Structures are given as structure tokens and as C-alpha cells.
């Protein structure tokens, strides 16, 4: 039963070894011992493409139409080769495979129980024909794949005979591909000459000999009668594996030298750009090979070359003038003259910087040199993109200097078009930069507005920066001031920190930007601080806790610091006192946030301090942030006074007399619980 497999290939390459490819060639196998052609069939497939390079992985699948009993793999160097041998035997039911002893050395070989054959990193020695055969009962079927390891060998080489050629000689040229090629390459011949740069295909004139063995060299012999026109022609032998879609190509070249007297062709005038590389080709003939010289404008030999190719690099303007190419051999001398013109790029020079005050005038000079003279000269401004024409001497004059339109980097740009003998016209641009500084007073600085209100004890930063629109030049210094009748200057710098912030810090602040041309001040920034009441109580005028009865100017003063304004009241022994005894709430100075409430011990039917004013007095203050209380313990002092007195006293003889004395006393000298002394 015939069956057909598909031709597959994989390619790969390595930087350190020749390219190897494995070609999988399908062949048609007939099953001669099959009972029924439909009962059992085999096909071999590969996970790879058509080509496979050395050391690449190859997996061959033996596909069987029916479950087999056994699968055998065979190997031979070529299909039908006499060296065909069993590679491996597989038992399907046990899923076991055994590699035959003759192939134990193939360490990269793995055969799995399902008959799949795997080569991890295929080698040259594994090039050959792989055949899978399946057995079931008395039936068998098989199919094989030709695996060709494709190797790109060494470069070909050409051998000339005789080694010295003279016009009219019959010369023999042998091209050898070198070893390592598989499949063998096709060798082709090409002759390139000055009169036929595209070359003549001479392959049909050559005799090709294939390699005697795998990976062996192929050869091709070409016989030609040479003439003077073959001098310096190049024979090219190319080796290519044409049966591969991505065939590797390698070539060898041989330059022919044929004896004849010197001759030299004319040379066109050259135009070059200074600093470039300029090739000068002297087409000279003659054998023995003439000595070729490049003669400078001053008559001296600039260079010598056997090939007639000279390179002027780098070309310098001093080399411009009449040059010549001279060919010399024992038979004579030939000379070809030509002219060299040297073009050079424009150069631009300007001062590095310039300074002008706003509204003034300034001239920016610019000098330019080049060959040919620049086709265009223009001044360009980096910031605005403005392009302004220069005056006749190349300078730029600016009147009414404006920091926004004129300050920054100005470029004096020269553009030239240089056209050399070879290549398209090339545009060259040169420029030189001038940094123009326009001095002006700073604009209004930008100040941050802090959160409002702030609580006493918090921290806050006041920051500012120069105006983004008009920062000022030179760059201004920044400092904060407190706005009041006499401004208070804070430490210099763009930032001021209040930590902790207090009531006394409340107010208006401004940031000032100062440079040599003036001062600008930001819009006011308000700093508003809120604080719960804090208070103290003291007596006046004595400032003590005790006072004498009858004092007319004694008072208790309650002083409070708070914002917002607090509510205040006096208490005596915890009870609210009538308001007619104290003054109304009064502030103490603008922005001081200090208040006081004074308690006077006078009023309806009283004008002096009384003994019964001895009490504990409390001042109570509160606002939406909290409240606070301070107390004052008042002791009223008085001299002792007798309530009842006797002018006369009668005594009954024999009885003990008794006299009673009632008095009132609250004296500083009396200790607590101690009574004043009474004398009878």
C-alpha cells in the first residue's frame, strides 16, 4: 500500500559554527506484506519545517492508523542504503522503547513509548534516512523521511595558472568550494571589468565536478584566453546551495593582472567639502603594474597607490588648485590633470552675552565666513521664535528693549548650500548664541494665603515667589513685612514660619520683591488667629489680697486675652454680681485682643469698702472656643471696735463680779481663730 509524506525543513544558524540544515524528504513506501491496505498505514511527521540547523531539536512522529503491537525505527545514510540498521524498537502496550546498541553513542536520542523519536541538538553524523515501521498481528506498514544536514562550508578559493599573465595567454582558473558543504553548492563564475561593471556570466564555460562524498568539496575549472582589456578585471566564483529557499552564498574573488604599457584616463574636475573624504580614481593600465601618484598643486607627490584609488581625507582648503594623477612603469609615464575646488561650511562668531535695561537699545554683532558666502543670514530668538533680518554687517539692533520679547538666547544663523562633485547638494547651518539680559524691576510677587482662622498654638508658613509673568532681572530678593503704621520687617527669605502662632501674630502681611531696579509688593495676606480666653485677676491699687474698711478706690481688675471677643462677668462666692458694681467690657488697644472688666466696690448707698465685702470673687470669660475662670480671695481689714461700754459698775459684797465686753475686729495681726486682747 503506497503512502506519501510531506517534505519538511527547518533552518537555524549559530554565530560560532557553520549553518546546518536538516532536510526532511518524504518518500513513498509500499507495504508488501499487508493483508489489507486499509487495515494499517503509517505516516511520519515532524514538528520542524523543511530545514533544521545543527544542534537544533528534531522530533519525528510515527503516526499509525491502527493501534500497533510494535514500532521499529531504522536508520541508513541514504534511502535504500546497505547500511540500513534498526535504530530503536518500541512495544506499544507497555509504552517502552529500547535503542539498539549500535546507536547507544547517540546521547541526544530519545524514543518515547508512542514511537516518537526525538533528537535534542541534531549532529552532522545523524544526517540520513529515518524509517518508521509498525506491526500489528501479521500486518506491517512503513514510511521514511530523508534528513539532510545542510552545512555551509568554508569560503571558496580560486587558483590561477599560470601565475603571471600576458595578453594572449590561455589561463586556467580553478574554484574549489572547500569542505563542509552539504548538499554540495552550485559554483558560478562572473567576470567584472571596468568596461563591464555588471559582469559577464562565464559559468557555461566552466567544467563542474561534484564532491566525492558527503560534506566534501566541489570544484569548477574555467579556461580563458586573456587580453589587455582583462587587466584588473575581477573573476568571482560564487558557491550557493540553490535548492534551499534561504540559500547561503559565499564568494571568492581574483583580480587579473595582464602585462601592457601604461595608459591613464582623463579625470574630471572635483569639488569637495572641507573635512570630507574625497576619492580620486586614476584609471591606469600597464604591466608591470604602474606606480600611481597623486600630484599636488605645488608639484609634490601627495600620495602613491598601486590600485589607482586615492583618498583625500580630510580635505583642506589649502589643497585647492591644479592636481594631477601620474602612472609610471618601466615602459613610460602617463599623466591626467584635474582641478580641485574646496568648499567650506560657514562659521559664525558673536559675543557670548549682552546686557541692556528695559526700554534701552542694544546692538548684537555677528561676523560670518564661508565658501561660497552664506545664502541666508538671520537672527532667531529661542523664546518667541522670532526671526529678524540683520543689518548689512550682520548685526542685530534692538530698540525699546522688552524683557518679554527680547530677553533670552538669540542665535545668529548662517545657511549655506554646498554642492560637491559627488552626491546631492548639502545644506549646512552654523550659528552662534548671544544671551541677552534685559534688566527690569520685579512684578508683583505671588504670596500664599494661609488657612483662616488659625488656632493659637498651631504652625503656619507664609510663602511667596517671584511673579511668573514678570519675575524681574536680576532675580529679586524676597522678604516679608508686617503691614502697620511702621512696617515690621521679618527675616529675609521667601518663607516665614510662625510656630506656634499666637494672637499677637494676627494682622496683614505682604511679600516684597527687590532688585537693583525697584521694589514690588504683593497683595496683603491676612493672618487671623483665634484663641480661647486666658485671664488673670489682680487688685488695685495695693495689688494684695487684703484691703482696709473704708477704702474708696479699691477695685479688682480682670484682664483677658481672647479672639473672638469674650463675654465676661463677675461672681461672688459663685453667685453673679449686679452689673452696676463693675465697668463694661473694654478692649485694650487695636489688634491687641486684650480686654478688662473692673469691679468697683461702690454704688447704690455705698461708696467705700465694707467689712462684709470679704468674699471669694471670680472672673468668668467665654467665647465659642472655650471658657476660663480666675478667682481672687478678698479679706477686708478693720481696727477693733467695742459694741457696748459701761461708765459705772455695782458689785455685791461677797460675790464675784462679771463684766461683759462686746467688740468687732478683723486685724492683720490676728491669726485665724485668735481674738484681740481686751483690757478692763
Buried (B, 14 or more C-beta within 10 A) or exposed (E): BEBEBEEBBBBBBEEEEBBBBBBBBBBEBEBEEBEEBEBBBBBBBBEBBBBBBBBBBBBBBBBBBBEBBBBBBBBBEBBEEEEBEBBBBBBBEEEEBEBBEEBEEBEBBBBBBBBBBBBEEBBBEBBBBBBBBBBBEEBBBBBBBBBBBBBBBBEBBBBBEEEEBBBEBEBEBBBBBBBBBBBBBBBBBBBBBEEEEEBEEBBEEBEBBEBEEBBBBBBBBBBBEBBBBBBBBBBBBBBBBEEBEEBBEBBBEBEBBBBBBBBBBEBEEBBBBBEBEBEBEBBBBBBEBBBBBBBBBEEEEBBEBEEBEBEBEEBEEEBBEBBBBBBBBEEEEBEBEBBBBBBBBBEBEBEEEBBBBBEEEBEBBBEBBBBEEBEEBBBBBEEEEEEEEBEEEBBBEBEEBEBEBBBBEBBBBBBBEBEBBEEEEBEBBBBBBBBBBBBBBBBBBBBBEBEEBBEBEBEBEBBBBBBEEBBBBBEBBBBBBBBEEEEEEBEEEBBBEBEEBBBEBBBBBBBBBBBEBEEBBBEEBEBBBBBBBBBBBBBEEEEEEBBBBEBEEBBBBBBBBBBEBBEBBBBBEEEEBEEEBBEEBEEEEEEEBBBBBBBBBBEEEEEBBEEEBBBEBBBBBBBEBEBBEBEBEBEBBBEBEEEEEEEEEEEEEEEEEEEEEEEEBBEEEBEEEEEEEEEE
